[in-house]
Amino acid sequence: MHKITNIGAVASVTDLRTQIDETIKAAEEDGQGVLIQKNNEPIVVLISIERWRELQSEDEKTSSSS
């Protein structure tokens, strides 16, 4: 499990529904996650594909060194 410490933005599910393009752009451009909340509780983090690949690579390195 990864701990994402650099959250670039916070959006509600309602915001996500009405501003999906802007939310995706924020995740892509700043390289940080966008925390999505429902009822003021965090539910998911949206990250760019580049950041996801970095995390996958880190996982593979950690798994192969164990």
All heavy atoms as a GROMACS GRO file, in nm:
protein
  512
    1MET      N    1   0.085  -0.118   0.000
    1MET     CA    2   0.000   0.000   0.000
    1MET      C    3   0.089   0.124   0.000
    1MET      O    4   0.189   0.127   0.069
    1MET     CB    5  -0.090  -0.003   0.123
    1MET     CG    6  -0.198   0.103   0.124
    1MET     SD    7  -0.323   0.086  -0.002
    1MET     CE    8  -0.425  -0.040   0.068
    2HIS      N    9   0.050   0.223  -0.076
    2HIS     CA   10   0.128   0.345  -0.086
    2HIS      C   11   0.065   0.457  -0.006
    2HIS      O   12  -0.056   0.471  -0.003
    2HIS     CB   13   0.137   0.392  -0.232
    2HIS     CG   14   0.212   0.298  -0.318
    2HIS    ND1   15   0.348   0.288  -0.313
    2HIS    CD2   16   0.170   0.208  -0.408
    2HIS    CE1   17   0.387   0.197  -0.398
    2HIS    NE2   18   0.280   0.146  -0.457
    3LYS      N   19   0.149   0.534   0.056
    3LYS     CA   20   0.102   0.653   0.125
    3LYS      C   21   0.131   0.771   0.034
    3LYS      O   22   0.246   0.800   0.004
    3LYS     CB   23   0.175   0.669   0.258
    3LYS     CG   24   0.129   0.790   0.335
    3LYS     CD   25   0.200   0.800   0.468
    3LYS     CE   26   0.153   0.923   0.542
    3LYS     NZ   27   0.227   0.940   0.666
    4ILE      N   28   0.029   0.835  -0.015
    4ILE     CA   29   0.047   0.951  -0.101
    4ILE      C   30   0.040   1.075  -0.014
    4ILE      O   31  -0.063   1.106   0.044
    4ILE     CB   32  -0.058   0.956  -0.213
    4ILE    CG1   33  -0.042   0.833  -0.301
    4ILE    CG2   34  -0.045   1.084  -0.293
    4ILE    CD1   35  -0.138   0.824  -0.414
    5THR      N   36   0.153   1.142  -0.002
    5THR     CA   37   0.162   1.255   0.089
    5THR      C   38   0.137   1.388   0.020
    5THR      O   39   0.101   1.484   0.085
    5THR     CB   40   0.300   1.259   0.158
    5THR    OG1   41   0.401   1.264   0.057
    5THR    CG2   42   0.319   1.136   0.245
    6ASN      N   43   0.157   1.393  -0.109
    6ASN     CA   44   0.142   1.520  -0.180
    6ASN      C   45   0.009   1.525  -0.253
    6ASN      O   46  -0.001   1.482  -0.366
    6ASN     CB   47   0.256   1.539  -0.280
    6ASN     CG   48   0.389   1.551  -0.213
    6ASN    OD1   49   0.398   1.607  -0.106
    6ASN    ND2   50   0.492   1.499  -0.274
    7ILE      N   51  -0.090   1.574  -0.185
    7ILE     CA   52  -0.222   1.591  -0.246
    7ILE      C   53  -0.230   1.732  -0.302
    7ILE      O   54  -0.212   1.830  -0.229
    7ILE     CB   55  -0.335   1.567  -0.144
    7ILE    CG1   56  -0.330   1.425  -0.089
    7ILE    CG2   57  -0.471   1.597  -0.205
    7ILE    CD1   58  -0.351   1.317  -0.191
    8GLY      N   59  -0.253   1.740  -0.432
    8GLY     CA   60  -0.256   1.870  -0.498
    8GLY      C   61  -0.390   1.940  -0.487
    8GLY      O   62  -0.398   2.062  -0.497
    9ALA      N   63  -0.497   1.863  -0.468
    9ALA     CA   64  -0.631   1.922  -0.461
    9ALA      C   65  -0.725   1.826  -0.391
    9ALA      O   66  -0.697   1.708  -0.380
    9ALA     CB   67  -0.682   1.952  -0.602
   10VAL      N   68  -0.835   1.881  -0.345
   10VAL     CA   69  -0.941   1.801  -0.284
   10VAL      C   70  -1.069   1.835  -0.357
   10VAL      O   71  -1.098   1.952  -0.384
   10VAL     CB   72  -0.956   1.832  -0.133
   10VAL    CG1   73  -1.073   1.756  -0.074
   10VAL    CG2   74  -0.827   1.802  -0.058
   11ALA      N   75  -1.146   1.732  -0.393
   11ALA     CA   76  -1.273   1.753  -0.462
   11ALA      C   77  -1.377   1.660  -0.404
   11ALA      O   78  -1.346   1.549  -0.360
   11ALA     CB   79  -1.257   1.726  -0.612
   12SER      N   80  -1.500   1.705  -0.406
   12SER     CA   81  -1.610   1.619  -0.363
   12SER      C   82  -1.657   1.537  -0.483
   12SER      O   83  -1.623   1.566  -0.597
   12SER     CB   84  -1.726   1.703  -0.309
   12SER     OG   85  -1.786   1.776  -0.416
   13VAL      N   86  -1.736   1.434  -0.455
   13VAL     CA   87  -1.793   1.356  -0.564
   13VAL      C   88  -1.878   1.446  -0.652
   13VAL      O   89  -1.876   1.434  -0.776
   13VAL     CB   90  -1.875   1.237  -0.508
   13VAL    CG1   91  -1.953   1.167  -0.617
   13VAL    CG2   92  -1.783   1.138  -0.437
   14THR      N   93  -1.950   1.539  -0.592
   14THR     CA   94  -2.030   1.633  -0.670
   14THR      C   95  -1.942   1.718  -0.761
   14THR      O   96  -1.974   1.736  -0.880
   14THR     CB   97  -2.112   1.725  -0.576
   14THR    OG1   98  -2.195   1.643  -0.494
   14THR    CG2   99  -2.197   1.823  -0.656
   15ASP      N  100  -1.829   1.767  -0.708
   15ASP     CA  101  -1.735   1.842  -0.791
   15ASP      C  102  -1.686   1.756  -0.906
   15ASP      O  103  -1.673   1.803  -1.020
   15ASP     CB  104  -1.613   1.887  -0.709
   15ASP     CG  105  -1.646   1.990  -0.603
   15ASP    OD1  106  -1.749   2.060  -0.616
   15ASP    OD2  107  -1.567   2.001  -0.507
   16LEU      N  108  -1.655   1.632  -0.876
   16LEU     CA  109  -1.603   1.541  -0.978
   16LEU      C  110  -1.705   1.524  -1.090
   16LEU      O  111  -1.668   1.525  -1.208
   16LEU     CB  112  -1.571   1.406  -0.914
   16LEU     CG  113  -1.500   1.304  -1.002
   16LEU    CD1  114  -1.366   1.358  -1.049
   16LEU    CD2  115  -1.482   1.174  -0.927
   17ARG      N  116  -1.830   1.510  -1.055
   17ARG     CA  117  -1.934   1.495  -1.157
   17ARG      C  118  -1.943   1.616  -1.248
   17ARG      O  119  -1.966   1.602  -1.368
   17ARG     CB  120  -2.070   1.473  -1.090
   17ARG     CG  121  -2.090   1.338  -1.032
   17ARG     CD  122  -2.233   1.322  -0.982
   17ARG     NE  123  -2.244   1.201  -0.901
   17ARG     CZ  124  -2.286   1.198  -0.777
   17ARG    NH1  125  -2.327   1.309  -0.717
   17ARG    NH2  126  -2.292   1.085  -0.711
   18THR      N  127  -1.930   1.733  -1.192
   18THR     CA  128  -1.950   1.855  -1.272
   18THR      C  129  -1.820   1.912  -1.329
   18THR      O  130  -1.826   1.995  -1.419
   18THR     CB  131  -2.019   1.963  -1.187
   18THR    OG1  132  -1.938   1.995  -1.075
   18THR    CG2  133  -2.157   1.917  -1.142
   19GLN      N  134  -1.706   1.867  -1.276
   19GLN     CA  135  -1.579   1.925  -1.319
   19GLN      C  136  -1.475   1.816  -1.349
   19GLN      O  137  -1.358   1.830  -1.315
   19GLN     CB  138  -1.525   2.019  -1.212
   19GLN     CG  139  -1.619   2.132  -1.180
   19GLN     CD  140  -1.574   2.211  -1.058
   19GLN    OE1  141  -1.469   2.188  -1.000
   19GLN    NE2  142  -1.654   2.308  -1.019
   20ILE      N  143  -1.518   1.709  -1.413
   20ILE     CA  144  -1.428   1.597  -1.436
   20ILE      C  145  -1.305   1.636  -1.518
   20ILE      O  146  -1.193   1.595  -1.486
   20ILE     CB  147  -1.502   1.476  -1.499
   20ILE    CG1  148  -1.413   1.353  -1.506
   20ILE    CG2  149  -1.556   1.510  -1.637
   20ILE    CD1  150  -1.381   1.290  -1.376
   21ASP      N  151  -1.324   1.718  -1.620
   21ASP     CA  152  -1.210   1.758  -1.703
   21ASP      C  153  -1.106   1.835  -1.623
   21ASP      O  154  -0.986   1.808  -1.634
   21ASP     CB  155  -1.256   1.842  -1.822
   21ASP     CG  156  -1.336   1.762  -1.924
   21ASP    OD1  157  -1.318   1.638  -1.929
   21ASP    OD2  158  -1.415   1.823  -1.997
   22GLU      N  159  -1.151   1.929  -1.542
   22GLU     CA  160  -1.060   2.009  -1.460
   22GLU      C  161  -0.990   1.923  -1.355
   22GLU      O  162  -0.872   1.942  -1.326
   22GLU     CB  163  -1.134   2.124  -1.391
   22GLU     CG  164  -1.189   2.229  -1.485
   22GLU     CD  165  -1.330   2.198  -1.535
   22GLU    OE1  166  -1.377   2.083  -1.518
   22GLU    OE2  167  -1.392   2.288  -1.594
   23THR      N  168  -1.063   1.827  -1.299
   23THR     CA  169  -1.005   1.740  -1.197
   23THR      C  170  -0.897   1.651  -1.256
   23THR      O  171  -0.788   1.636  -1.199
   23THR     CB  172  -1.115   1.655  -1.131
   23THR    OG1  173  -1.219   1.741  -1.083
   23THR    CG2  174  -1.061   1.574  -1.015
   24ILE      N  175  -0.924   1.594  -1.372
   24ILE     CA  176  -0.825   1.511  -1.440
   24ILE      C  177  -0.703   1.595  -1.478
   24ILE      O  178  -0.588   1.553  -1.459
   24ILE     CB  179  -0.886   1.443  -1.564
   24ILE    CG1  180  -0.987   1.337  -1.518
   24ILE    CG2  181  -0.778   1.383  -1.652
   24ILE    CD1  182  -1.068   1.277  -1.630
   25LYS      N  183  -0.727   1.714  -1.528
   25LYS     CA  184  -0.616   1.802  -1.565
   25LYS      C  185  -0.528   1.835  -1.445
   25LYS      O  186  -0.405   1.836  -1.454
   25LYS     CB  187  -0.672   1.931  -1.626
   25LYS     CG  188  -0.568   2.022  -1.684
   25LYS     CD  189  -0.633   2.141  -1.754
   25LYS     CE  190  -0.527   2.231  -1.812
   25LYS     NZ  191  -0.588   2.346  -1.881
   26ALA      N  192  -0.589   1.858  -1.330
   26ALA     CA  193  -0.514   1.886  -1.208
   26ALA      C  194  -0.425   1.768  -1.170
   26ALA      O  195  -0.308   1.785  -1.134
   26ALA     CB  196  -0.608   1.921  -1.093
   27ALA      N  197  -0.477   1.647  -1.181
   27ALA     CA  198  -0.398   1.528  -1.148
   27ALA      C  199  -0.285   1.508  -1.248
   27ALA      O  200  -0.174   1.470  -1.210
   27ALA     CB  201  -0.488   1.405  -1.146
   28GLU      N  202  -0.311   1.535  -1.374
   28GLU     CA  203  -0.209   1.519  -1.478
   28GLU      C  204  -0.097   1.621  -1.466
   28GLU      O  205   0.020   1.587  -1.478
   28GLU     CB  206  -0.271   1.533  -1.617
   28GLU     CG  207  -0.354   1.418  -1.661
   28GLU     CD  208  -0.417   1.442  -1.797
   28GLU    OE1  209  -0.456   1.557  -1.828
   28GLU    OE2  210  -0.425   1.346  -1.872
   29GLU      N  211  -0.134   1.745  -1.445
   29GLU     CA  212  -0.037   1.854  -1.454
   29GLU      C  213   0.054   1.868  -1.333
   29GLU      O  214   0.172   1.898  -1.349
   29GLU     CB  215  -0.108   1.986  -1.480
   29GLU     CG  216  -0.164   1.994  -1.620
   29GLU     CD  217  -0.230   2.127  -1.650
   29GLU    OE1  218  -0.250   2.208  -1.556
   29GLU    OE2  219  -0.263   2.149  -1.767
   30ASP      N  220   0.003   1.848  -1.214
   30ASP     CA  221   0.088   1.876  -1.098
   30ASP      C  222   0.161   1.752  -1.045
   30ASP      O  223   0.246   1.764  -0.959
   30ASP     CB  224   0.010   1.945  -0.986
   30ASP     CG  225  -0.096   1.859  -0.921
   30ASP    OD1  226  -0.097   1.738  -0.944
   30ASP    OD2  227  -0.176   1.915  -0.845
   31GLY      N  228   0.128   1.635  -1.099
   31GLY     CA  229   0.197   1.515  -1.055
   31GLY      C  230   0.160   1.471  -0.915
   31GLY      O  231   0.220   1.381  -0.858
   32GLN      N  232   0.063   1.536  -0.858
   32GLN     CA  233   0.016   1.501  -0.725
   32GLN      C  234  -0.123   1.444  -0.736
   32GLN      O  235  -0.188   1.455  -0.838
   32GLN     CB  236   0.016   1.624  -0.634
   32GLN     CG  237   0.154   1.684  -0.614
   32GLN     CD  238   0.150   1.806  -0.525
   32GLN    OE1  239   0.046   1.869  -0.509
   32GLN    NE2  240   0.263   1.839  -0.468
   33GLY      N  241  -0.169   1.383  -0.630
   33GLY     CA  242  -0.302   1.324  -0.631
   33GLY      C  243  -0.410   1.427  -0.606
   33GLY      O  244  -0.388   1.532  -0.548
   34VAL      N  245  -0.529   1.393  -0.653
   34VAL     CA  246  -0.649   1.470  -0.620
   34VAL      C  247  -0.732   1.380  -0.530
   34VAL      O  248  -0.774   1.271  -0.570
   34VAL     CB  249  -0.728   1.508  -0.746
   34VAL    CG1  250  -0.858   1.580  -0.708
   34VAL    CG2  251  -0.644   1.593  -0.840
   35LEU      N  252  -0.751   1.423  -0.408
   35LEU     CA  253  -0.828   1.347  -0.310
   35LEU      C  254  -0.976   1.369  -0.338
   35LEU      O  255  -1.023   1.483  -0.343
   35LEU     CB  256  -0.795   1.394  -0.168
   35LEU     CG  257  -0.870   1.326  -0.055
   35LEU    CD1  258  -0.829   1.180  -0.045
   35LEU    CD2  259  -0.843   1.398   0.076
   36ILE      N  260  -1.050   1.260  -0.357
   36ILE     CA  261  -1.194   1.268  -0.381
   36ILE      C  262  -1.265   1.228  -0.252
   36ILE      O  263  -1.235   1.124  -0.192
   36ILE     CB  264  -1.238   1.174  -0.495
   36ILE    CG1  265  -1.152   1.196  -0.621
   36ILE    CG2  266  -1.386   1.191  -0.524
   36ILE    CD1  267  -1.159   1.334  -0.681
   37GLN      N  268  -1.359   1.313  -0.209
   37GLN     CA  269  -1.432   1.289  -0.085
   37GLN      C  270  -1.580   1.268  -0.113
   37GLN      O  271  -1.636   1.326  -0.205
   37GLN     CB  272  -1.419   1.409   0.010
   37GLN     CG  273  -1.279   1.434   0.058
   37GLN     CD  274  -1.274   1.550   0.155
   37GLN    OE1  275  -1.353   1.644   0.149
   37GLN    NE2  276  -1.180   1.545   0.247
   38LYS      N  277  -1.640   1.185  -0.029
   38LYS     CA  278  -1.785   1.166  -0.031
   38LYS      C  279  -1.832   1.183   0.111
   38LYS      O  280  -1.781   1.118   0.203
   38LYS     CB  281  -1.818   1.026  -0.083
   38LYS     CG  282  -1.966   1.000  -0.096
   38LYS     CD  283  -1.990   0.865  -0.160
   38LYS     CE  284  -2.137   0.841  -0.183
   38LYS     NZ  285  -2.158   0.710  -0.246
   39ASN      N  286  -1.929   1.273   0.131
   39ASN     CA  287  -1.978   1.305   0.266
   39ASN      C  288  -1.863   1.346   0.358
   39ASN      O  289  -1.855   1.303   0.473
   39ASN     CB  290  -2.057   1.187   0.325
   39ASN     CG  291  -2.178   1.152   0.244
   39ASN    OD1  292  -2.245   1.240   0.190
   39ASN    ND2  293  -2.207   1.024   0.231
   40ASN      N  294  -1.772   1.425   0.303
   40ASN     CA  295  -1.655   1.477   0.376
   40ASN      C  296  -1.559   1.369   0.425
   40ASN      O  297  -1.478   1.393   0.513
   40ASN     CB  298  -1.697   1.566   0.493
   40ASN     CG  299  -1.759   1.695   0.446
   40ASN    OD1  300  -1.715   1.753   0.346
   40ASN    ND2  301  -1.862   1.741   0.514
   41GLU      N  302  -1.567   1.250   0.367
   41GLU     CA  303  -1.476   1.141   0.399
   41GLU      C  304  -1.394   1.107   0.275
   41GLU      O  305  -1.452   1.093   0.166
   41GLU     CB  306  -1.553   1.016   0.445
   41GLU     CG  307  -1.623   1.032   0.577
   41GLU     CD  308  -1.527   1.045   0.694
   41GLU    OE1  309  -1.420   0.982   0.692
   41GLU    OE2  310  -1.560   1.119   0.789
   42PRO      N  311  -1.263   1.093   0.288
   42PRO     CA  312  -1.183   1.056   0.171
   42PRO      C  313  -1.219   0.915   0.124
   42PRO      O  314  -1.234   0.823   0.205
   42PRO     CB  315  -1.039   1.062   0.222
   42PRO     CG  316  -1.049   1.058   0.370
   42PRO     CD  317  -1.184   1.107   0.409
   43ILE      N  318  -1.235   0.901  -0.010
   43ILE     CA  319  -1.270   0.769  -0.063
   43ILE      C  320  -1.169   0.719  -0.166
   43ILE      O  321  -1.144   0.599  -0.172
   43ILE     CB  322  -1.412   0.764  -0.119
   43ILE    CG1  323  -1.434   0.870  -0.226
   43ILE    CG2  324  -1.515   0.776  -0.008
   43ILE    CD1  325  -1.565   0.855  -0.302
   44VAL      N  326  -1.111   0.807  -0.246
   44VAL     CA  327  -1.013   0.766  -0.346
   44VAL      C  328  -0.917   0.882  -0.373
   44VAL      O  329  -0.947   0.997  -0.342
   44VAL     CB  330  -1.076   0.722  -0.481
   44VAL    CG1  331  -1.163   0.600  -0.465
   44VAL    CG2  332  -1.153   0.834  -0.545
   45VAL      N  333  -0.804   0.847  -0.436
   45VAL     CA  334  -0.711   0.948  -0.484
   45VAL      C  335  -0.694   0.926  -0.634
   45VAL      O  336  -0.666   0.814  -0.678
   45VAL     CB  337  -0.574   0.939  -0.413
   45VAL    CG1  338  -0.474   1.035  -0.475
   45VAL    CG2  339  -0.589   0.966  -0.265
   46LEU      N  340  -0.713   1.030  -0.710
   46LEU     CA  341  -0.694   1.026  -0.854
   46LEU      C  342  -0.552   1.070  -0.883
   46LEU      O  343  -0.510   1.178  -0.839
   46LEU     CB  344  -0.795   1.120  -0.921
   46LEU     CG  345  -0.786   1.134  -1.072
   46LEU    CD1  346  -0.827   1.004  -1.139
   46LEU    CD2  347  -0.877   1.248  -1.118
   47ILE      N  348  -0.476   0.985  -0.954
   47ILE     CA  349  -0.338   1.020  -0.989
   47ILE      C  350  -0.318   1.003  -1.139
   47ILE      O  351  -0.392   0.930  -1.205
   47ILE     CB  352  -0.234   0.935  -0.913
   47ILE    CG1  353  -0.257   0.786  -0.937
   47ILE    CG2  354  -0.236   0.967  -0.765
   47ILE    CD1  355  -0.150   0.696  -0.880
   48SER      N  356  -0.216   1.067  -1.192
   48SER     CA  357  -0.187   1.056  -1.334
   48SER      C  358  -0.131   0.918  -1.364
   48SER      O  359  -0.080   0.848  -1.276
   48SER     CB  360  -0.084   1.162  -1.376
   48SER     OG  361   0.042   1.133  -1.317
   49ILE      N  362  -0.137   0.878  -1.490
   49ILE     CA  363  -0.084   0.748  -1.531
   49ILE      C  364   0.068   0.745  -1.508
   49ILE      O  365   0.122   0.641  -1.471
   49ILE     CB  366  -0.121   0.715  -1.677
   49ILE    CG1  367  -0.089   0.569  -1.711
   49ILE    CG2  368  -0.053   0.810  -1.774
   49ILE    CD1  369  -0.175   0.470  -1.640
   50GLU      N  370   0.136   0.856  -1.526
   50GLU     CA  371   0.279   0.860  -1.502
   50GLU      C  372   0.311   0.830  -1.356
   50GLU      O  373   0.401   0.754  -1.325
   50GLU     CB  374   0.338   0.997  -1.542
   50GLU     CG  375   0.340   1.022  -1.690
   50GLU     CD  376   0.207   1.076  -1.743
   50GLU    OE1  377   0.120   1.116  -1.661
   50GLU    OE2  378   0.188   1.075  -1.865
   51ARG      N  379   0.236   0.892  -1.266
   51ARG     CA  380   0.257   0.868  -1.123
   51ARG      C  381   0.223   0.724  -1.087
   51ARG      O  382   0.294   0.660  -1.010
   51ARG     CB  383   0.174   0.966  -1.039
   51ARG     CG  384   0.193   0.950  -0.892
   51ARG     CD  385   0.335   0.987  -0.849
   51ARG     NE  386   0.350   0.970  -0.706
   51ARG     CZ  387   0.448   0.899  -0.649
   51ARG    NH1  388   0.543   0.847  -0.722
   51ARG    NH2  389   0.452   0.886  -0.519
   52TRP      N  390   0.118   0.669  -1.146
   52TRP     CA  391   0.080   0.530  -1.121
   52TRP      C  392   0.192   0.436  -1.166
   52TRP      O  393   0.226   0.342  -1.095
   52TRP     CB  394  -0.051   0.498  -1.192
   52TRP     CG  395  -0.096   0.358  -1.171
   52TRP    CD1  396  -0.160   0.308  -1.061
   52TRP    CD2  397  -0.080   0.249  -1.261
   52TRP    NE1  398  -0.184   0.174  -1.079
   52TRP    CE2  399  -0.136   0.135  -1.200
   52TRP    CE3  400  -0.023   0.238  -1.387
   52TRP    CZ2  401  -0.136   0.011  -1.263
   52TRP    CZ3  402  -0.024   0.114  -1.449
   52TRP    CH2  403  -0.080   0.002  -1.385
   53ARG      N  404   0.249   0.464  -1.283
   53ARG     CA  405   0.360   0.381  -1.332
   53ARG      C  406   0.480   0.389  -1.239
   53ARG      O  407   0.548   0.288  -1.216
   53ARG     CB  408   0.398   0.422  -1.473
   53ARG     CG  409   0.295   0.380  -1.576
   53ARG     CD  410   0.331   0.424  -1.715
   53ARG     NE  411   0.231   0.376  -1.808
   53ARG     CZ  412   0.194   0.442  -1.916
   53ARG    NH1  413   0.248   0.560  -1.946
   53ARG    NH2  414   0.102   0.392  -1.997
   54GLU      N  415   0.508   0.507  -1.187
   54GLU     CA  416   0.618   0.522  -1.090
   54GLU      C  417   0.593   0.434  -0.967
   54GLU      O  418   0.683   0.365  -0.919
   54GLU     CB  419   0.632   0.667  -1.045
   54GLU     CG  420   0.686   0.761  -1.150
   54GLU     CD  421   0.678   0.906  -1.105
   54GLU    OE1  422   0.643   0.934  -0.988
   54GLU    OE2  423   0.705   0.994  -1.188
   55LEU      N  424   0.472   0.437  -0.918
   55LEU     CA  425   0.436   0.358  -0.800
   55LEU      C  426   0.446   0.208  -0.830
   55LEU      O  427   0.493   0.130  -0.747
   55LEU     CB  428   0.296   0.393  -0.751
   55LEU     CG  429   0.280   0.535  -0.695
   55LEU    CD1  430   0.133   0.565  -0.670
   55LEU    CD2  431   0.360   0.552  -0.569
   56GLN      N  432   0.404   0.168  -0.950
   56GLN     CA  433   0.414   0.028  -0.989
   56GLN      C  434   0.560  -0.016  -0.996
   56GLN      O  435   0.595  -0.124  -0.951
   56GLN     CB  436   0.345   0.005  -1.125
   56GLN     CG  437   0.196   0.018  -1.121
   56GLN     CD  438   0.132  -0.084  -1.030
   56GLN    OE1  439   0.154  -0.204  -1.046
   56GLN    NE2  440   0.054  -0.039  -0.935
   57SER      N  441   0.643   0.070  -1.051
   57SER     CA  442   0.786   0.040  -1.061
   57SER      C  443   0.849   0.026  -0.922
   57SER      O  444   0.928  -0.065  -0.898
   57SER     CB  445   0.856   0.150  -1.140
   57SER     OG  446   0.994   0.126  -1.146
   58GLU      N  447   0.812   0.115  -0.832
   58GLU     CA  448   0.861   0.107  -0.694
   58GLU      C  449   0.817  -0.024  -0.629
   58GLU      O  450   0.895  -0.088  -0.558
   58GLU     CB  451   0.810   0.226  -0.613
   58GLU     CG  452   0.872   0.358  -0.650
   58GLU     CD  453   0.808   0.476  -0.581
   58GLU    OE1  454   0.737   0.456  -0.480
   58GLU    OE2  455   0.828   0.589  -0.628
   59ASP      N  456   0.693  -0.066  -0.654
   59ASP     CA  457   0.643  -0.191  -0.600
   59ASP      C  458   0.724  -0.309  -0.650
   59ASP      O  459   0.758  -0.400  -0.576
   59ASP     CB  460   0.497  -0.212  -0.640
   59ASP     CG  461   0.399  -0.167  -0.534
   59ASP    OD1  462   0.443  -0.127  -0.424
   59ASP    OD2  463   0.278  -0.171  -0.561
   60GLU      N  464   0.752  -0.309  -0.782
   60GLU     CA  465   0.827  -0.418  -0.841
   60GLU      C  466   0.968  -0.426  -0.782
   60GLU      O  467   1.018  -0.534  -0.753
   60GLU     CB  468   0.832  -0.402  -0.992
   60GLU     CG  469   0.700  -0.428  -1.058
   60GLU     CD  470   0.700  -0.393  -1.206
   60GLU    OE1  471   0.807  -0.364  -1.263
   60GLU    OE2  472   0.589  -0.396  -1.266
   61LYS      N  473   1.031  -0.311  -0.764
   61LYS     CA  474   1.166  -0.307  -0.705
   61LYS      C  475   1.164  -0.361  -0.562
   61LYS      O  476   1.249  -0.436  -0.522
   61LYS     CB  477   1.223  -0.168  -0.709
   61LYS     CG  478   1.257  -0.120  -0.847
   61LYS     CD  479   1.303   0.023  -0.846
   61LYS     CE  480   1.322   0.075  -0.987
   61LYS     NZ  481   1.353   0.217  -0.990
   62THR      N  482   1.064  -0.320  -0.486
   62THR     CA  483   1.052  -0.363  -0.347
   62THR      C  484   1.023  -0.513  -0.341
   62THR      O  485   1.081  -0.585  -0.261
   62THR     CB  486   0.939  -0.285  -0.276
   62THR    OG1  487   0.968  -0.146  -0.284
   62THR    CG2  488   0.927  -0.327  -0.132
   63SER      N  489   0.935  -0.561  -0.427
   63SER     CA  490   0.900  -0.702  -0.427
   63SER      C  491   1.017  -0.790  -0.469
   63SER      O  492   1.039  -0.897  -0.412
   63SER     CB  493   0.783  -0.728  -0.524
   63SER     OG  494   0.668  -0.662  -0.479
   64SER      N  495   1.095  -0.745  -0.564
   64SER     CA  496   1.206  -0.828  -0.612
   64SER      C  497   1.325  -0.828  -0.516
   64SER      O  498   1.405  -0.919  -0.519
   64SER     CB  499   1.251  -0.782  -0.751
   64SER     OG  500   1.301  -0.651  -0.746
   65SER      N  501   1.332  -0.726  -0.430
   65SER     CA  502   1.444  -0.722  -0.334
   65SER      C  503   1.412  -0.796  -0.204
   65SER      O  504   1.496  -0.814  -0.120
   65SER     CB  505   1.482  -0.577  -0.303
   65SER     OG  506   1.378  -0.512  -0.235
   66SER      N  507   1.286  -0.838  -0.190
   66SER     CA  508   1.245  -0.910  -0.068
   66SER      C  509   1.281  -1.055  -0.072
   66SER      O  510   1.293  -1.120  -0.165
   66SER     CB  511   1.095  -0.898  -0.046
   66SER     OG  512   1.059  -0.764  -0.029
   0.00000   0.00000   0.00000
